[in-house]
Amino acid sequence: MDEQPLGPNVAFLIGHGTVRGAVVGAEARPVTPRELAAMVGEVETALDAGALGLSSGLIYAPGMHATAGEVEVLVAATARRGGLYATHMRNECDGLFDSLDESISAVRAAGPGARLQVSHLKCGSRSVWGRSGEAVARLESARAEGLDVAADQYPYTAAATTLAIILPPALLGLGVDECPEALADPDIRGRVRREMERGISG
């Protein structure tokens, strides 16, 4: 980044997925206390180096493997240094309201000074279409409680992400190299296809 001519409005967040991947790898499991302490250290180092906060992509691997407790600890470490927590929530579809509650709970648990930015607030499946007013009301209720929460939304009707997002979390937990190797097995491909047809949470 030092080699690029940056404009005046560039700010950086430390990625939870990057931190988790560096400490834990792609594994689909909870972190150990030692790993969580190492992750807190990475977040604090990045904030001290100038990052403005922590971001999470809990719908993507490896962030999808994090527990709510893991996220709360990292949000608290971020808040202690005055950083913002920006999240691409765990679920924008059937589990939208549970994900909003999880995100709000993380900043509530972090204590004074914690700030939340919900990235791209949307109602992503038929079961929650037309309920955006309820989603906004959930955030407004948290604000009325004294929490610093906000959201953004992109102004178009399409989305873009990687094809990996349609794969089951357990398969993504194998990692970048092992996942395609597993998919070479026709039995595994069949199980994955059936799980995708049933619908994967998030």
MDTraj code that builds the backbone (N, CA, C; nanometers):
import mdtraj as md
import numpy as np

residues = "MET ASP GLU GLN PRO LEU GLY PRO ASN VAL ALA PHE LEU ILE GLY HIS GLY THR VAL ARG GLY ALA VAL VAL GLY ALA GLU ALA ARG PRO VAL THR PRO ARG GLU LEU ALA ALA MET VAL GLY GLU VAL GLU THR ALA LEU ASP ALA GLY ALA LEU GLY LEU SER SER GLY LEU ILE TYR ALA PRO GLY MET HIS ALA THR ALA GLY GLU VAL GLU VAL LEU VAL ALA ALA THR ALA ARG ARG GLY GLY LEU TYR ALA THR HIS MET ARG ASN GLU CYS ASP GLY LEU PHE ASP SER LEU ASP GLU SER ILE SER ALA VAL ARG ALA ALA GLY PRO GLY ALA ARG LEU GLN VAL SER HIS LEU LYS CYS GLY SER ARG SER VAL TRP GLY ARG SER GLY GLU ALA VAL ALA ARG LEU GLU SER ALA ARG ALA GLU GLY LEU ASP VAL ALA ALA ASP GLN TYR PRO TYR THR ALA ALA ALA THR THR LEU ALA ILE ILE LEU PRO PRO ALA LEU LEU GLY LEU GLY VAL ASP GLU CYS PRO GLU ALA LEU ALA ASP PRO ASP ILE ARG GLY ARG VAL ARG ARG GLU MET GLU ARG GLY ILE SER GLY".split()
xyz = np.array([
    [0.0819, -0.1202, 0.0000],
    [0.0000, 0.0000, 0.0000],
    [0.0856, 0.1256, 0.0000],
    [0.2066, 0.1162, 0.0592],
    [0.2938, 0.2342, 0.0635],
    [0.3306, 0.2825, -0.0759],
    [0.3280, 0.1921, -0.1745],
    [0.3672, 0.2283, -0.3105],
    [0.2540, 0.2911, -0.3902],
    [0.1316, 0.2857, -0.3387],
    [0.0161, 0.3369, -0.4125],
    [-0.0166, 0.4796, -0.3693],
    [-0.0480, 0.5654, -0.4661],
    [-0.0913, 0.7014, -0.4300],
    [-0.2354, 0.6964, -0.3778],
    [-0.2503, 0.7074, -0.2477],
    [-0.3822, 0.6939, -0.1865],
    [-0.4514, 0.8289, -0.1737],
    [-0.5813, 0.8270, -0.1858],
    [-0.6589, 0.9477, -0.1656],
    [-0.6727, 0.9778, -0.0182],
    [-0.7371, 1.0867, 0.0160],
    [-0.7453, 1.1281, 0.1566],
    [-0.8456, 1.0491, 0.2398],
    [-0.9300, 0.9675, 0.1755],
    [-1.0374, 0.9010, 0.2484],
    [-1.0190, 0.7501, 0.2578],
    [-0.8955, 0.7073, 0.2686],
    [-0.8674, 0.5647, 0.2792],
    [-0.8482, 0.5273, 0.4257],
    [-0.9211, 0.4271, 0.4694],
    [-0.9082, 0.3770, 0.6064],
    [-0.9064, 0.2253, 0.6004],
    [-0.8378, 0.1631, 0.6944],
    [-0.8231, 0.0181, 0.6924],
    [-0.8831, -0.0456, 0.8169],
    [-0.9452, -0.1611, 0.7969],
    [-0.9965, -0.2428, 0.9061],
    [-0.9153, -0.3720, 0.9085],
    [-0.8994, -0.4288, 1.0268],
    [-0.8337, -0.5586, 1.0379],
    [-0.9400, -0.6655, 1.0168],
    [-0.9155, -0.7571, 0.9264],
    [-1.0138, -0.8601, 0.8929],
    [-1.0124, -0.9763, 0.9907],
    [-1.1263, -1.0051, 1.0513],
    [-1.1377, -1.1196, 1.1411],
    [-1.0986, -1.2484, 1.0686],
    [-1.1431, -1.2650, 0.9444],
    [-1.1097, -1.3852, 0.8690],
    [-0.9610, -1.3989, 0.8460],
    [-0.8940, -1.2859, 0.8216],
    [-0.7498, -1.2880, 0.8025],
    [-0.6796, -1.3297, 0.9310],
    [-0.7246, -1.2729, 1.0420],
    [-0.6657, -1.3055, 1.1718],
    [-0.6925, -1.4517, 1.2065],
    [-0.8174, -1.4965, 1.1887],
    [-0.8504, -1.6355, 1.2216],
    [-0.7730, -1.7311, 1.1319],
    [-0.7652, -1.6988, 1.0043],
    [-0.6914, -1.7845, 0.9117],
    [-0.5444, -1.7945, 0.9476],
    [-0.4856, -1.6839, 0.9924],
    [-0.3438, -1.6841, 1.0283],
    [-0.3175, -1.7655, 1.1539],
    [-0.4101, -1.7621, 1.2486],
    [-0.3893, -1.8292, 1.3774],
    [-0.4409, -1.9733, 1.3754],
    [-0.5582, -1.9957, 1.3161],
    [-0.6250, -2.1252, 1.3230],
    [-0.6196, -2.2001, 1.1903],
    [-0.6127, -2.1275, 1.0805],
    [-0.6226, -2.1901, 0.9496],
    [-0.7678, -2.1991, 0.9073],
    [-0.7973, -2.2931, 0.8198],
    [-0.9322, -2.3056, 0.7640],
    [-1.0230, -2.3943, 0.8475],
    [-0.9719, -2.4524, 0.9541],
    [-1.0461, -2.5536, 1.0286],
    [-1.1814, -2.5040, 1.0799],
    [-1.2810, -2.5915, 1.0670],
    [-1.4173, -2.5607, 1.1105],
    [-1.4343, -2.6055, 1.2555],
    [-1.3791, -2.5259, 1.3477],
    [-1.3859, -2.5613, 1.4893],
    [-1.3728, -2.4353, 1.5734],
    [-1.4136, -2.4450, 1.7004],
    [-1.3925, -2.3313, 1.7908],
    [-1.2432, -2.3127, 1.8181],
    [-1.2057, -2.1919, 1.8527],
    [-1.0660, -2.1639, 1.8861],
    [-1.0366, -2.2100, 2.0295],
    [-0.9103, -2.2378, 2.0549],
    [-0.8673, -2.2676, 2.1909],
    [-0.8413, -2.1352, 2.2627],
    [-0.8348, -2.1357, 2.3954],
    [-0.8023, -2.0114, 2.4667],
    [-0.6697, -1.9503, 2.4207],
    [-0.5699, -2.0325, 2.3945],
    [-0.4404, -1.9813, 2.3476],
    [-0.4539, -1.9164, 2.2091],
    [-0.5304, -1.9802, 2.1218],
    [-0.5503, -1.9229, 1.9883],
    [-0.6263, -1.7911, 1.9964],
    [-0.7259, -1.7855, 2.0829],
    [-0.8033, -1.6625, 2.0975],
    [-0.7153, -1.5504, 2.1508],
    [-0.6282, -1.5821, 2.2447],
    [-0.5349, -1.4808, 2.2957],
    [-0.4427, -1.4323, 2.1850],
    [-0.3984, -1.5236, 2.0991],
    [-0.3130, -1.4845, 1.9865],
    [-0.3897, -1.3960, 1.8884],
    [-0.5177, -1.4263, 1.8671],
    [-0.5998, -1.3449, 1.7780],
    [-0.6191, -1.2051, 1.8354],
    [-0.6439, -1.1963, 1.9663],
    [-0.6557, -1.0651, 2.0312],
    [-0.5266, -0.9863, 2.0106],
    [-0.4127, -1.0526, 2.0256],
    [-0.2839, -0.9860, 2.0039],
    [-0.2695, -0.9321, 1.8624],
    [-0.3136, -1.0092, 1.7639],
    [-0.3063, -0.9645, 1.6240],
    [-0.3960, -0.8429, 1.6014],
    [-0.5163, -0.8470, 1.6585],
    [-0.6096, -0.7342, 1.6433],
    [-0.5507, -0.6088, 1.7085],
    [-0.4980, -0.6230, 1.8293],
    [-0.4398, -0.5082, 1.8983],
    [-0.3204, -0.4511, 1.8226],
    [-0.2366, -0.5376, 1.7677],
    [-0.1207, -0.4923, 1.6900],
    [-0.1656, -0.4127, 1.5681],
    [-0.2692, -0.4619, 1.4998],
    [-0.3193, -0.3922, 1.3807],
    [-0.3803, -0.2575, 1.4173],
    [-0.4541, -0.2537, 1.5269],
    [-0.5140, -0.1262, 1.5700],
    [-0.4052, -0.0272, 1.6092],
    [-0.3026, -0.0749, 1.6790],
    [-0.1918, 0.0128, 1.7165],
    [-0.1157, 0.0631, 1.5946],
    [-0.1191, -0.0142, 1.4855],
    [-0.0503, 0.0249, 1.3623],
    [-0.1355, 0.1181, 1.2763],
    [-0.2604, 0.1450, 1.3184],
    [-0.3413, 0.2418, 1.2457],
    [-0.4727, 0.1918, 1.1900],
    [-0.5032, 0.0627, 1.2039],
    [-0.6347, 0.0147, 1.1598],
    [-0.7432, 0.0858, 1.2403],
    [-0.8551, 0.1155, 1.1765],
    [-0.9629, 0.1882, 1.2431],
    [-1.0637, 0.0971, 1.3114],
    [-1.0474, -0.0329, 1.2943],
    [-1.1401, -0.1238, 1.3582],
    [-1.1242, -0.2646, 1.3072],
    [-1.2217, -0.3467, 1.3425],
    [-1.2271, -0.4882, 1.3079],
    [-1.3441, -0.5110, 1.2138],
    [-1.3228, -0.5895, 1.1106],
    [-1.4338, -0.6283, 1.0235],
    [-1.4498, -0.7792, 1.0303],
    [-1.5716, -0.8259, 1.0100],
    [-1.5938, -0.9700, 1.0048],
    [-1.6816, -1.0030, 0.8852],
    [-1.6567, -1.1197, 0.8301],
    [-1.7385, -1.1753, 0.7223],
    [-1.7864, -1.3118, 0.7678],
    [-1.8880, -1.3141, 0.8534],
    [-1.9292, -1.4380, 0.9185],
    [-2.0099, -1.5295, 0.8281],
    [-2.0303, -1.4867, 0.7048],
    [-2.0968, -1.5715, 0.6064],
    [-1.9930, -1.6444, 0.5211],
    [-1.8657, -1.6047, 0.5366],
    [-1.7549, -1.6589, 0.4578],
    [-1.6600, -1.7409, 0.5451],
    [-1.5948, -1.8396, 0.4844],
    [-1.4880, -1.9127, 0.5533],
    [-1.3643, -1.8238, 0.5583],
    [-1.2882, -1.8256, 0.6685],
    [-1.3051, -1.9070, 0.7874],
    [-1.3911, -1.8408, 0.8957],
    [-1.4388, -1.7178, 0.8725],
    [-1.5171, -1.6478, 0.9740],
    [-1.6426, -1.7220, 1.0146],
    [-1.7024, -1.7975, 0.9220],
    [-1.8261, -1.8704, 0.9513],
    [-1.8076, -1.9734, 1.0625],
    [-1.6831, -2.0119, 1.0900],
    [-1.6569, -2.1122, 1.1923],
    [-1.6428, -2.0509, 1.3319],
    [-1.6466, -1.9193, 1.3416],
    [-1.6301, -1.8509, 1.4706],
    [-1.7585, -1.8598, 1.5522],
    [-1.7429, -1.8778, 1.6825],
    [-1.8588, -1.8707, 1.7723],
    [-1.8878, -1.7243, 1.8025],
    [-2.0077, -1.6986, 1.8543],
    [-2.0414, -1.5625, 1.8964],
    [-1.9464, -1.5162, 2.0064],
    [-1.9058, -1.6071, 2.0940],
    [-1.8131, -1.5722, 2.2008],
    [-1.6774, -1.5271, 2.1494],
    [-1.6281, -1.5929, 2.0471],
    [-1.5008, -1.5518, 1.9853],
    [-1.5111, -1.4095, 1.9332],
    [-1.6196, -1.3824, 1.8631],
    [-1.6387, -1.2487, 1.8062],
    [-1.6484, -1.1453, 1.9181],
    [-1.7209, -1.1763, 2.0237],
    [-1.7358, -1.0813, 2.1352],
    [-1.6018, -1.0437, 2.1958],
    [-1.5137, -1.1409, 2.2136],
    [-1.3818, -1.1126, 2.2717],
    [-1.3027, -1.0187, 2.1808],
    [-1.3083, -1.0417, 2.0512],
    [-1.2331, -0.9574, 1.9574],
    [-1.2943, -0.8180, 1.9452],
    [-1.4268, -0.8097, 1.9520],
    [-1.4929, -0.6786, 1.9487],
    [-1.4559, -0.6000, 2.0744],
    [-1.4498, -0.6677, 2.1885],
    [-1.4118, -0.5993, 2.3124],
    [-1.2683, -0.5465, 2.3023],
    [-1.1778, -0.6258, 2.2468],
    [-1.0395, -0.5803, 2.2291],
    [-1.0344, -0.4597, 2.1365],
    [-1.1190, -0.4608, 2.0345],
    [-1.1255, -0.3485, 1.9399],
    [-1.1786, -0.2234, 2.0091],
    [-1.2853, -0.2395, 2.0867],
    [-1.3472, -0.1254, 2.1555],
    [-1.2508, -0.0621, 2.2555],
    [-1.1707, -0.1432, 2.3224],
    [-1.0757, -0.0894, 2.4206],
    [-0.9763, 0.0067, 2.3565],
    [-0.9524, -0.0086, 2.2267],
    [-0.8613, 0.0803, 2.1563],
    [-0.9360, 0.1812, 2.0695],
    [-1.0654, 0.1940, 2.0940],
    [-1.1448, 0.2947, 2.0235],
    [-1.1833, 0.2573, 1.8818],
    [-1.1711, 0.1293, 1.8463],
    [-1.2001, 0.0871, 1.7097],
    [-1.3459, 0.0530, 1.6857],
    [-1.3844, 0.0555, 1.5610],
    [-1.5187, 0.0237, 1.5126],
    [-1.5271, -0.1249, 1.4804],
    [-1.6437, -0.1861, 1.5013],
    [-1.6683, -0.3223, 1.4558],
    [-1.7652, -0.3168, 1.3387],
    [-1.7191, -0.3585, 1.2214],
    [-1.8028, -0.3647, 1.1009],
    [-1.8231, -0.5113, 1.0661],
    [-1.9476, -0.5524, 1.0511],
    [-1.9726, -0.6936, 1.0249],
    [-2.0580, -0.7176, 0.9027],
    [-2.0153, -0.8149, 0.8250],
    [-2.0996, -0.8780, 0.7240],
    [-2.1570, -0.9971, 0.8002],
    [-2.2800, -0.9853, 0.8439],
    [-2.3366, -1.0751, 0.9440],
    [-2.3388, -1.2213, 0.8993],
    [-2.3626, -1.3061, 0.9973],
    [-2.3624, -1.4514, 0.9771],
    [-2.4739, -1.4975, 0.8827],
    [-2.5831, -1.4273, 0.8796],
    [-2.6967, -1.4719, 0.7997],
    [-2.7817, -1.3509, 0.7623],
    [-2.8067, -1.3344, 0.6356],
    [-2.8909, -1.2247, 0.5868],
    [-3.0210, -1.2784, 0.5293],
    [-3.0462, -1.4061, 0.5550],
    [-3.1635, -1.4725, 0.4982],
    [-3.2595, -1.5103, 0.6107],
    [-3.2898, -1.6390, 0.6234],
    [-3.3863, -1.6822, 0.7246],
    [-3.3423, -1.6448, 0.8661],
    [-3.2127, -1.6393, 0.8895],
    [-3.1599, -1.6081, 1.0219],
    [-3.1231, -1.4625, 1.0408],
    [-3.1811, -1.3734, 0.9614],
    [-3.1463, -1.2311, 0.9647],
    [-3.1583, -1.1719, 1.1049],
    [-3.2694, -1.1950, 1.1720],
    [-3.2928, -1.1284, 1.3009],
    [-3.2041, -1.1859, 1.4114],
    [-3.1778, -1.3161, 1.4063],
    [-3.0817, -1.3738, 1.5011],
    [-2.9427, -1.3150, 1.4783],
    [-2.9064, -1.2932, 1.3529],
    [-2.7750, -1.2358, 1.3215],
    [-2.7652, -1.0905, 1.3666],
    [-2.8735, -1.0162, 1.3488],
    [-2.8747, -0.8791, 1.4004],
    [-2.8564, -0.8797, 1.5519],
    [-2.9278, -0.9694, 1.6192],
    [-2.9150, -0.9785, 1.7652],
    [-2.7723, -1.0152, 1.8057],
    [-2.7106, -1.1087, 1.7328],
    [-2.5723, -1.1475, 1.7622],
    [-2.4784, -1.0284, 1.7471],
    [-2.4959, -0.9522, 1.6417],
    [-2.4089, -0.8367, 1.6161],
    [-2.4250, -0.7300, 1.7242],
    [-2.5488, -0.7018, 1.7602],
    [-2.5764, -0.6023, 1.8638],
    [-2.5239, -0.6509, 1.9991],
    [-2.5411, -0.7792, 2.0269],
    [-2.4928, -0.8355, 2.1531],
    [-2.3410, -0.8229, 2.1654],
    [-2.2701, -0.8339, 2.0535],
    [-2.1233, -0.8236, 2.0571],
    [-2.0797, -0.6856, 2.1043],
    [-2.1448, -0.5795, 2.0560],
    [-2.1048, -0.4455, 2.1012],
    [-2.1588, -0.4167, 2.2407],
    [-2.2738, -0.4731, 2.2748],
    [-2.3262, -0.4558, 2.4109],
    [-2.2292, -0.5186, 2.5114],
    [-2.1804, -0.6392, 2.4821],
    [-2.0879, -0.7086, 2.5717],
    [-1.9532, -0.6382, 2.5788],
    [-1.9151, -0.5680, 2.4724],
    [-1.7843, -0.5010, 2.4685],
    [-1.7786, -0.3808, 2.5617],
    [-1.8931, -0.3259, 2.5953],
    [-1.8957, -0.2154, 2.6901],
    [-1.8856, -0.0787, 2.6263],
    [-1.8637, 0.0241, 2.7098],
    [-1.8631, 0.1629, 2.6628],
    [-1.7636, 0.1859, 2.5491],
    [-1.8068, 0.2637, 2.4526],
    [-1.7201, 0.2984, 2.3403],
    [-1.7283, 0.2043, 2.2222],
    [-1.7942, 0.0891, 2.2395],
    [-1.8061, -0.0065, 2.1296],
    [-1.8996, 0.0499, 2.0231],
    [-1.8619, 0.0297, 1.8977],
    [-1.9423, 0.0796, 1.7855],
    [-1.9639, -0.0323, 1.6845],
    [-2.0836, -0.0371, 1.6262],
    [-2.1210, -0.1409, 1.5301],
    [-2.1626, -0.0779, 1.3980],
    [-2.1114, -0.1329, 1.2896],
    [-2.1566, -0.0993, 1.1554],
    [-2.1975, -0.2294, 1.0884],
    [-2.3278, -0.2462, 1.0600],
    [-2.3759, -0.3643, 0.9886],
    [-2.3588, -0.3370, 0.8402],
    [-2.2758, -0.4184, 0.7775],
    [-2.2478, -0.3976, 0.6346],
    [-2.3582, -0.4571, 0.5482],
    [-2.4135, -0.3728, 0.4637],
    [-2.5083, -0.4147, 0.3605],
    [-2.6333, -0.4794, 0.4185],
    [-2.6971, -0.4117, 0.5127],
    [-2.8202, -0.4629, 0.5733],
    [-2.9208, -0.4961, 0.4639],
    [-2.9643, -0.6206, 0.4624],
    [-3.0606, -0.6619, 0.3593],
    [-3.1432, -0.7805, 0.4065],
    [-3.2534, -0.8004, 0.3387],
    [-3.3414, -0.9143, 0.3632],
    [-3.3224, -1.0080, 0.2444],
    [-3.2353, -1.1076, 0.2620],
    [-3.1847, -1.1826, 0.1477],
    [-3.2606, -1.3064, 0.1071],
    [-3.3712, -1.3406, 0.1711],
    [-3.4481, -1.4570, 0.1275],
    [-3.5968, -1.4258, 0.1372],
    [-3.6757, -1.5038, 0.0649],
    [-3.8201, -1.4792, 0.0605],
    [-3.8831, -1.4708, 0.1992],
    [-3.8328, -1.5518, 0.2914],
    [-3.8945, -1.5561, 0.4246],
    [-3.8833, -1.4236, 0.4992],
    [-3.7889, -1.3384, 0.4591],
    [-3.7734, -1.2090, 0.5273],
    [-3.7959, -1.0899, 0.4338],
    [-3.8333, -1.1169, 0.3090],
    [-3.8634, -1.0058, 0.2188],
    [-3.9773, -0.9224, 0.2782],
    [-3.9654, -0.7923, 0.2652],
    [-4.0683, -0.7023, 0.3154],
    [-4.0553, -0.6719, 0.4635],
    [-3.9504, -0.7222, 0.5271],
    [-3.9350, -0.7018, 0.6711],
    [-3.8184, -0.6070, 0.7034],
    [-3.7783, -0.5270, 0.6052],
    [-3.6658, -0.4358, 0.6294],
    [-3.6981, -0.3343, 0.7391],
    [-3.8243, -0.2939, 0.7498],
    [-3.8629, -0.2022, 0.8566],
    [-3.8366, -0.2615, 0.9938],
    [-3.8610, -0.3914, 1.0083],
    [-3.8329, -0.4586, 1.1357],
    [-3.6828, -0.4636, 1.1632],
    [-3.6041, -0.4855, 1.0582],
    [-3.4583, -0.4902, 1.0751],
    [-3.4054, -0.3548, 1.1201],
    [-3.4530, -0.2478, 1.0566],
    [-3.4115, -0.1135, 1.0956],
    [-3.4585, -0.0834, 1.2379],
    [-3.5805, -0.1265, 1.2700],
    [-3.6333, -0.1042, 1.4051],
    [-3.5466, -0.1736, 1.5099],
    [-3.4921, -0.2904, 1.4762],
    [-3.4045, -0.3617, 1.5705],
    [-3.2808, -0.2779, 1.6008],
    [-3.2259, -0.2135, 1.4969],
    [-3.1089, -0.1262, 1.5157],
    [-3.1479, 0.0007, 1.5924],
    [-3.2631, 0.0566, 1.5590],
    [-3.3071, 0.1777, 1.6286],
    [-3.3328, 0.1503, 1.7768],
    [-3.3814, 0.0325, 1.8085],
    [-3.4038, -0.0049, 1.9477],
    [-3.2706, -0.0101, 2.0234],
    [-3.1686, -0.0642, 1.9575],
    [-3.0355, -0.0681, 2.0201],
    [-2.9812, 0.0727, 2.0393],
    [-3.0067, 0.1611, 1.9432],
    [-2.9613, 0.3007, 1.9566],
    [-3.0340, 0.3692, 2.0733],
    [-3.1623, 0.3402, 2.0876],
    [-3.2392, 0.3994, 2.1968],
    [-3.1875, 0.3518, 2.3325],
    [-3.1282, 0.2341, 2.3322],
    [-3.0690, 0.1775, 2.4530],
    [-2.9340, 0.2439, 2.4847],
    [-2.8832, 0.3244, 2.3891],
    [-2.7567, 0.3931, 2.4103],
    [-2.6393, 0.3325, 2.3368],
    [-2.6637, 0.2287, 2.2566],
    [-2.5556, 0.1665, 2.1809],
    [-2.5297, 0.2439, 2.0522],
    [-2.4042, 0.2461, 2.0094],
    [-2.3646, 0.3140, 1.8858],
    [-2.3680, 0.2126, 1.7729],
    [-2.4828, 0.2015, 1.7065],
    [-2.5000, 0.1055, 1.5979],
    [-2.5500, 0.1773, 1.4733],
    [-2.5073, 0.1279, 1.3585],
    [-2.5481, 0.1851, 1.2304],
    [-2.5430, 0.0748, 1.1246],
    [-2.5868, 0.1071, 1.0051],
    [-2.5855, 0.0100, 0.8954],
    [-2.5700, 0.0843, 0.7638],
    [-2.5285, 0.0107, 0.6642],
    [-2.5275, 0.0647, 0.5278],
    [-2.5983, -0.0350, 0.4377],
    [-2.6276, 0.0102, 0.3173],
    [-2.6961, -0.0759, 0.2214],
    [-2.6521, -0.0345, 0.0824],
    [-2.6243, -0.1319, -0.0024],
    [-2.5854, -0.0923, -0.1384],
    [-2.7094, -0.0692, -0.2243],
    [-2.7004, 0.0254, -0.3160],
    [-2.8202, 0.0698, -0.3893],
    [-2.8433, -0.0035, -0.5216],
    [-2.8345, -0.1363, -0.5210],
    [-2.8634, -0.2107, -0.6427],
    [-2.9230, -0.3455, -0.6053],
    [-2.9818, -0.4121, -0.7033],
    [-3.0577, -0.5342, -0.6756],
    [-2.9791, -0.6598, -0.7080],
    [-2.8490, -0.6483, -0.7251],
    [-2.7638, -0.7641, -0.7515],
    [-2.6581, -0.7718, -0.6431],
    [-2.5920, -0.8842, -0.6357],
    [-2.4837, -0.9018, -0.5396],
    [-2.3694, -0.9730, -0.6093],
    [-2.2537, -0.9673, -0.5502],
    [-2.1375, -1.0346, -0.6071],
    [-2.0550, -1.0944, -0.4953],
    [-2.0172, -1.2191, -0.5115],
    [-1.9294, -1.2855, -0.4154],
    [-1.8632, -1.4017, -0.4881],
    [-1.7973, -1.4907, -0.4152],
    [-1.7308, -1.6032, -0.4793],
    [-1.8237, -1.7236, -0.4847],
    [-1.7972, -1.8147, -0.5775],
    [-1.8779, -1.9355, -0.5866],
    [-1.8640, -2.0227, -0.4627],
    [-1.7546, -2.0085, -0.3891],
    [-1.7340, -2.0902, -0.2691],
    [-1.8454, -2.0718, -0.1673],
    [-1.9154, -1.9602, -0.1716],
    [-2.0184, -1.9313, -0.0726],
    [-2.1325, -2.0334, -0.0772],
    [-2.1482, -2.1026, -0.1887],
    [-2.2574, -2.2003, -0.1981],
    [-2.2175, -2.3365, -0.1429],
    [-2.0910, -2.3552, -0.1055],
    [-2.0456, -2.4837, -0.0537],
    [-2.0734, -2.4948, 0.0961],
    [-2.0965, -2.6171, 0.1451],
    [-2.1222, -2.6367, 0.2876],
    [-2.0023, -2.5950, 0.3732],
    [-2.0276, -2.5395, 0.4922],
    [-1.9193, -2.4940, 0.5794],
    [-1.8155, -2.6017, 0.6109],
    [-1.8605, -2.7264, 0.6315],
    [-1.7643, -2.8329, 0.6639],
    [-1.6661, -2.8546, 0.5504],
    [-1.7127, -2.8442, 0.4275],
    [-1.6238, -2.8603, 0.3126],
    [-1.5259, -2.7437, 0.3048],
    [-1.5746, -2.6224, 0.3285],
    [-1.4866, -2.5059, 0.3268],
    [-1.3826, -2.5134, 0.4379],
    [-1.4165, -2.5820, 0.5463],
    [-1.3232, -2.5984, 0.6569],
    [-1.2021, -2.6828, 0.6224],
    [-1.2058, -2.7504, 0.5091],
    [-1.0905, -2.8308, 0.4663],
    [-0.9767, -2.7441, 0.4152],
    [-1.0087, -2.6252, 0.3684],
    [-0.9045, -2.5371, 0.3152],
    [-0.9070, -2.5317, 0.1639],
    [-0.8298, -2.4392, 0.1107],
    [-0.8310, -2.4094, -0.0331],
    [-0.7844, -2.5279, -0.1174],
    [-0.6830, -2.5987, -0.0731],
    [-0.6306, -2.7099, -0.1527],
    [-0.7113, -2.8385, -0.1336],
    [-0.7498, -2.8663, -0.0097],
    [-0.8182, -2.9909, 0.0199],
    [-0.9633, -2.9925, -0.0285],
    [-1.0281, -2.8772, -0.0340],
    [-1.1678, -2.8706, -0.0766],
    [-1.1859, -2.9234, -0.2199],
    [-1.1082, -2.8754, -0.3191],
    [-1.1241, -2.9306, -0.4542],
    [-1.0887, -3.0792, -0.4623],
    [-0.9913, -3.1218, -0.3809],
    [-0.9559, -3.2642, -0.3796],
    [-1.0742, -3.3473, -0.3310],
    [-1.1422, -3.3005, -0.2272],
    [-1.2583, -3.3725, -0.1756],
    [-1.3698, -3.3767, -0.2792],
    [-1.3871, -3.2672, -0.3517],
    [-1.4931, -3.2614, -0.4523],
    [-1.4664, -3.3528, -0.5723],
    [-1.3447, -3.4032, -0.5843],
    [-1.3137, -3.4991, -0.6917],
    [-1.3804, -3.6339, -0.6658],
    [-1.4202, -3.6592, -0.5416],
    [-1.4870, -3.7844, -0.5038],
    [-1.6354, -3.7729, -0.5386],
    [-1.6872, -3.8611, -0.6266],
    [-1.8287, -3.8519, -0.6675],
    [-1.9264, -3.8630, -0.5505],
    [-1.8939, -3.9444, -0.4490],
    [-1.9834, -3.9562, -0.3329],
    [-1.9926, -3.8247, -0.2573],
    [-1.8793, -3.7594, -0.2366],
    [-1.8792, -3.6304, -0.1673],
    [-1.9535, -3.5266, -0.2501],
    [-1.9298, -3.5256, -0.3807],
    [-2.0018, -3.4309, -0.4680],
    [-2.1519, -3.4507, -0.4564],
    [-2.1959, -3.5766, -0.4500],
    [-2.3388, -3.6053, -0.4383],
    [-2.3955, -3.5539, -0.3072],
    [-2.3223, -3.5747, -0.1968],
    [-2.3680, -3.5247, -0.0670],
    [-2.3728, -3.3732, -0.0654],
    [-2.2716, -3.3100, -0.1254],
    [-2.2673, -3.1634, -0.1309],
    [-2.3844, -3.1110, -0.2131],
    [-2.4116, -3.1757, -0.3264],
    [-2.5228, -3.1320, -0.4123],
    [-2.6545, -3.1398, -0.3353],
    [-2.6747, -3.2507, -0.2625],
    [-2.7998, -3.2651, -0.1865],
    [-2.8110, -3.1583, -0.0774],
    [-2.7009, -3.1286, -0.0104],
    [-2.7043, -3.0255, 0.0942],
    [-2.7324, -2.8886, 0.0342],
    [-2.6738, -2.8612, -0.0820],
    [-2.6990, -2.7319, -0.1481],
    [-2.8453, -2.7212, -0.1892],
    [-2.9033, -2.8321, -0.2372],
    [-3.0444, -2.8296, -0.2789],
    [-3.1383, -2.8061, -0.1606],
    [-3.1010, -2.8567, -0.0418],
    [-3.1813, -2.8347, 0.0784],
    [-3.1718, -2.6885, 0.1230],
    [-3.0577, -2.6258, 0.0940],
    [-3.0359, -2.4877, 0.1331],
    [-2.9408, -2.4792, 0.2493],
    [-2.8367, -2.4019, 0.2331],
    [-2.7357, -2.3859, 0.3364],
    [-2.7632, -2.2578, 0.4115],
    [-2.7609, -2.2649, 0.5431],
    [-2.7905, -2.1469, 0.6245],
    [-2.7003, -2.0302, 0.5885],
    [-2.7597, -1.9123, 0.5745],
    [-2.6820, -1.7927, 0.5456],
    [-2.6904, -1.7529, 0.4012],
])
top = md.Topology()
chain = top.add_chain()
for i, resn in enumerate(residues, 1):
    res = top.add_residue(resn, chain, resSeq=i)
    for name in ("N", "CA", "C"):
        top.add_atom(name, md.element.get_by_symbol(name[0]), res)
traj = md.Trajectory(xyz[None], top)
